Amino acid sequence: MTTHELPEEPVYAFAPSYELPDQPQQIRIVFEGMDGYIPTALVALTLADAERLCDRLNRRLGLDRDAWSRLVARSMAAGPRDETLH
């Protein structure tokens, strides 16, 4: 699926960048069925803070940490880790 083929009701989640755990974490959006991620302007100072922020954002989407972590893992496994969808 490409960015031009988003479904009418996409399944997505917010996720930390997970690049360097001891560095500030950019919050990203990943979509089910799409490789990579979409960057946001949101940043957390630590990985733990980023995961808590993503828990809050994803809870509103009906996703607990296990659910959004699986979605993120599938998205990152499907394409190059540093490829963005913008």
Disulfide bonds with the S-S distance in Angstrom:
none
